[in-house]
Amino acid sequence: MANDSPFGVFDVRKLIPILSALYVICPIDFIPDVIPVFGWVDDVVAIIIGVKALMKKHSTP
């Protein structure tokens, strides 16, 4: 079987909160932060995605 590994199967969804946090602190953005309101929108979306993924990961047994 494929799940015979003692370490289990790596779940890529575990990386979503980490990647969203790295995106927020990274100086390279889709929309530059120097644009007052629109520059922060992509950071807020990344934070929301990371928090939702983290909550979903911890709510399921």
C-alpha positions as CSV (number, residue, x, y, z in Angstrom):
1,M,0.0,0.0,0.0
2,A,1.0,3.6,-0.5
3,N,0.5,4.5,3.2
4,D,3.0,1.9,4.6
5,S,5.6,4.6,5.3
6,P,6.2,5.1,9.0
7,F,6.3,8.9,8.4
8,G,2.9,9.1,6.8
9,V,2.0,11.1,3.7
10,F,3.0,14.7,3.5
11,D,0.1,17.0,3.2
12,V,0.8,20.1,1.1
13,R,-2.1,22.0,2.9
14,K,0.2,22.3,5.9
15,L,2.3,24.7,4.0
16,I,-0.4,27.2,3.2
17,P,-0.2,29.1,6.6
18,I,3.6,29.2,6.3
19,L,3.6,30.4,2.7
20,S,1.0,33.1,3.4
21,A,3.1,34.4,6.3
22,L,6.2,34.5,4.1
23,Y,4.2,36.3,1.4
24,V,3.2,39.0,3.9
25,I,6.8,39.7,5.1
26,C,8.3,39.4,1.6
27,P,9.1,42.7,0.0
28,I,7.9,41.5,-3.4
29,D,4.1,41.8,-3.8
30,F,1.6,41.5,-6.6
31,I,0.5,45.1,-5.8
32,P,3.3,47.2,-4.3
33,D,2.7,48.4,-0.7
34,V,3.6,52.0,-1.7
35,I,0.0,52.3,-3.1
36,P,-1.8,53.3,0.1
37,V,-4.9,51.1,0.2
38,F,-4.6,48.7,-2.8
39,G,-1.1,47.8,-1.8
40,W,-2.3,46.2,1.4
41,V,-5.2,44.3,-0.1
42,D,-3.1,41.4,-1.3
43,D,-1.4,41.1,2.1
44,V,-4.8,41.0,3.9
45,V,-6.0,38.3,1.4
46,A,-2.9,36.3,2.1
47,I,-3.4,36.6,5.9
48,I,-7.1,35.6,5.5
49,I,-6.2,32.5,3.4
50,G,-3.5,31.5,5.9
51,V,-5.7,31.9,9.0
52,K,-8.6,29.9,7.3
53,A,-6.2,27.1,6.4
54,L,-4.8,27.1,9.9
55,M,-8.3,27.0,11.4
56,K,-9.4,24.2,9.1
57,K,-6.2,22.2,9.9
58,H,-6.8,22.4,13.6
59,S,-10.6,21.9,13.5
60,T,-10.5,18.5,11.8
61,P,-9.3,15.5,13.9
